[in-house]
């Protein structure tokens, strides 16, 4: 049976995932509903929406109490295309501590020029001491073209 702390952590992660999904859907809606659809206005709205999604991902990581920076212990694999054309990247975390830990990882999806296309947070839970764990980061929408995944931040807790 999970401890009350584990149950609270999982509940918080679920809320975070729902909030990030809502932010991404809002971003898509904002970039697609306007009378001013010039290329520059669409690009401006998209940049603003993705900055908002990145900020929301950052806030989700900031809410983790007692976490430590673990970016150096996380690697993002290559991009594959999943359901609905969404970009997916396997995330590998290494727990170098002597206790079971979980990881929250912000993954930025970028194009070949380094422009931010999407951001998401993936959680890899309950990685045993000295072991590695895996998770999958998924974009919120189809990201056609050349896309790469980059670990922006990672927190071990």
PyMOL commands that set and color helices and strands:
alter all, ss='L'
color gray80, all
select helices_A, chain A and resi 4-32+39-62+71-73+83-85
alter helices_A, ss='H'
color red, helices_A
select strands_A, chain A and resi 68-69+74-81+86-94+101-111+116-127+132-142+147-156
alter strands_A, ss='S'
color yellow, strands_A
deselect
rebuild
show_as cartoon
